[in-house]
């Protein structure tokens, strides 16, 4: 049973369909008290960091998420759902995140657009698995594959062990995936990444951290 968190900012239909395609039983969850009933949690998201955090806090979903993760429930964050795991974001000011992964969300360099790299970073690009340790079991199917990105801001974890995979836009490296313990999160969109994305979602369903 997968809780797909509905806080008004995620591409829920596409994510739900992709999870169902690989065998998941998905329920849209918008009440914090319901979260403890589920075996796995997925937090998708598109839009602004500040608005996402406000929506999560408004109904107590932020606390329910932290409690579920602390209890060991496998968690997958997608795009904005990855960024809110960080301590803070510099998107349109300075905003506090969930604080589950140390680090901050920062924009691409201001000079990037001037050098011909359009912002947002949009389209197919690499996902380079960490060479520091064995590939994360959820990310293993992505070895040698490309995935689909749409983002203007990047996660910069402060602890190297939380960086599970990387990518570069031009000559600027950023975190493609982060995680620890029962948390895994991706900057790219598995639901838009065709076979590679479906393989990742299937691996998440089989993951026993």
Secondary structure, 3 states (H helix, E strand, C coil): CEEEECCCCCCHHHHHHHHHHCCCCEEEECCHHHHHHCCEEEECCCCCHHHHHHHHHHCCHHHHHHHHHHCCCEEEEECHHHHCCEEEECCCCCEECCCCEEEEEEECCCHHHHCCCCCCEEEEEECEECCCCCCCCCCHHHCCCEEEEEECEEEEECCHHHEEEEEEECCEEEEEEEEECCEEEECCCHHHCHHHHHHHHHHHHHCCC
